[in-house]
Amino acid sequence: MISRVAETRDRQAYAALFKHFAPRVKAYLRRGGMDAGEAEELTQEVMLNIWRKAGYFDAARGGAATWVFAIVRNARIDHARRRRDARLTGQPPPEEADLAPSAESIALTTEREAHLRCALNSLGPEQKQIVQLSFFSDTPHTAIANALNLPLGTVKSRVRLAMAKLRVLLEEMP
Amino acid sequence: MISHHPSPETLLAHATGALAAGHAVVVAAHLQGCAQCEAAQTRMESLGGALLEEFAPEPLADEAFAQVLARLDDPAPAPTASLRQARLALPSGVSLPAVLRGAEIGRWLWIGLGLRYSRVRLPWAPEQNVMLLKVAGGRKVLHHSHGGLELTQVIWGGFHDITGQYGPGDIGEADETTEHQPVADPEGCICLASLEGGLRLPWFTRLFGG
């Protein structure tokens, strides 16, 4: 879908991407503590970036959601900086992706990501919550301490454990 | 052969966007030369993507799609104005990490015996304390500790301390709990470093220049 947007500037494909991702992007930004109006505005920016940067999408590196995640993450960082200083420019874009990854490398990536989703869903509820808060909270360690009622000093090791557990789960998969 | 990588915490913070911009540049320089960490980073971004997919969608305003459609043909924001990048004298065959393409790079300044410093200014985060350092070989640093996270990516040459030998592509990570006595290799060392806090020199060089 993103490749179609990149290659033929296909607006129908873009509409489908928008429908799927925009509400999830907004949910991500809200989760990070942004108010509804600001999240709405930044979601529109992110969706515009998806159109503009579609040429950088590399299907051999990750699926659409992986790429969108990285775009929202970067937009959120730039947004926080510009709120402090409106004159700042955004980060420069990465190098252009190789637009012709092999079918084999895409298939491997798809399989790798399916394993990862599987591993994520095999985590216990507490460890999954730790992973979620690590990714989407503005102040992950404080958020984890509050959510799980842990002393701040033990959060670091809990995060490390959760990430290690994920790696083990991944390695156990066929 | 790269033997020193960022800690899992630092990689996670980089992947989730929680790492300060200066540190992020040094980690990005490491990732460009380290397939293992690059793969770990991609894995974490995939994890972010999987978590993103799981969110309960939050509906946008009815007119949101039409508003974005109307802007699709707007010109993208202009690229940053020309950057001041000094042509640093580097050993032959050595080039600066690609991640510094968008940064301003100052001339080598002599700041102490056998120590040169070049300020790296990130236009998107100018307050960050990032620098290139060029250290002459063989000097020893006295025992000390420091405050905040410090990252040091070796670009050329190397150094060693109690935690091992650091060569090109290796990243050193230190914080207030770390105590080092690093010694530059005989040929010297060029590093990209990021520090928290005000302008000061990192553990790696503080006493070279002192």
Boltz contact constraints between the chains, C-beta under 6 A:
constraints:
  - contact:
      token1: [A, 18]
      token2: [B, 65]
      max_distance: 6.0
  - contact:
      token1: [A, 22]
      token2: [B, 60]
      max_distance: 6.0
  - contact:
      token1: [A, 23]
      token2: [B, 57]
      max_distance: 6.0
  - contact:
      token1: [A, 23]
      token2: [B, 58]
      max_distance: 6.0
  - contact:
      token1: [A, 23]
      token2: [B, 59]
      max_distance: 6.0
  - contact:
      token1: [A, 24]
      token2: [B, 52]
      max_distance: 6.0
  - contact:
      token1: [A, 24]
      token2: [B, 55]
      max_distance: 6.0
  - contact:
      token1: [A, 24]
      token2: [B, 57]
      max_distance: 6.0
  - contact:
      token1: [A, 26]
      token2: [B, 58]
      max_distance: 6.0
  - contact:
      token1: [A, 27]
      token2: [B, 55]
      max_distance: 6.0
  - contact:
      token1: [A, 27]
      token2: [B, 58]
      max_distance: 6.0
  - contact:
      token1: [A, 28]
      token2: [B, 52]
      max_distance: 6.0
  - contact:
      token1: [A, 30]
      token2: [B, 58]
      max_distance: 6.0
  - contact:
      token1: [A, 44]
      token2: [B, 68]
      max_distance: 6.0
  - contact:
      token1: [A, 47]
      token2: [B, 68]
      max_distance: 6.0
  - contact:
      token1: [A, 48]
      token2: [B, 68]
      max_distance: 6.0
  - contact:
      token1: [A, 48]
      token2: [B, 71]
      max_distance: 6.0
  - contact:
      token1: [A, 51]
      token2: [B, 72]
      max_distance: 6.0
  - contact:
      token1: [A, 52]
      token2: [B, 76]
      max_distance: 6.0
  - contact:
      token1: [A, 61]
      token2: [B, 42]
      max_distance: 6.0
  - contact:
      token1: [A, 62]
      token2: [B, 46]
      max_distance: 6.0
  - contact:
      token1: [A, 65]
      token2: [B, 49]
      max_distance: 6.0
  - contact:
      token1: [A, 65]
      token2: [B, 52]
      max_distance: 6.0
  - contact:
      token1: [A, 65]
      token2: [B, 53]
      max_distance: 6.0
  - contact:
      token1: [A, 66]
      token2: [B, 45]
      max_distance: 6.0
  - contact:
      token1: [A, 66]
      token2: [B, 46]
      max_distance: 6.0
  - contact:
      token1: [A, 66]
      token2: [B, 49]
      max_distance: 6.0
  - contact:
      token1: [A, 69]
      token2: [B, 45]
      max_distance: 6.0
  - contact:
      token1: [A, 69]
      token2: [B, 48]
      max_distance: 6.0
  - contact:
      token1: [A, 69]
      token2: [B, 49]
      max_distance: 6.0
  - contact:
      token1: [A, 69]
      token2: [B, 52]
      max_distance: 6.0
  - contact:
      token1: [A, 70]
      token2: [B, 45]
      max_distance: 6.0
  - contact:
      token1: [A, 73]
      token2: [B, 17]
      max_distance: 6.0
  - contact:
      token1: [A, 77]
      token2: [B, 17]
      max_distance: 6.0
  - contact:
      token1: [A, 88]
      token2: [B, 124]
      max_distance: 6.0
  - contact:
      token1: [A, 89]
      token2: [B, 80]
      max_distance: 6.0
  - contact:
      token1: [A, 89]
      token2: [B, 123]
      max_distance: 6.0
  - contact:
      token1: [A, 89]
      token2: [B, 124]
      max_distance: 6.0
  - contact:
      token1: [A, 91]
      token2: [B, 124]
      max_distance: 6.0
  - contact:
      token1: [A, 92]
      token2: [B, 102]
      max_distance: 6.0
  - contact:
      token1: [A, 113]
      token2: [B, 46]
      max_distance: 6.0
  - contact:
      token1: [A, 116]
      token2: [B, 46]
      max_distance: 6.0
  - contact:
      token1: [A, 116]
      token2: [B, 50]
      max_distance: 6.0
  - contact:
      token1: [A, 117]
      token2: [B, 50]
      max_distance: 6.0
  - contact:
      token1: [A, 120]
      token2: [B, 50]
      max_distance: 6.0
  - contact:
      token1: [A, 132]
      token2: [B, 51]
      max_distance: 6.0
  - contact:
      token1: [A, 135]
      token2: [B, 16]
      max_distance: 6.0
  - contact:
      token1: [A, 135]
      token2: [B, 48]
      max_distance: 6.0
  - contact:
      token1: [A, 135]
      token2: [B, 51]
      max_distance: 6.0
  - contact:
      token1: [A, 160]
      token2: [B, 8]
      max_distance: 6.0
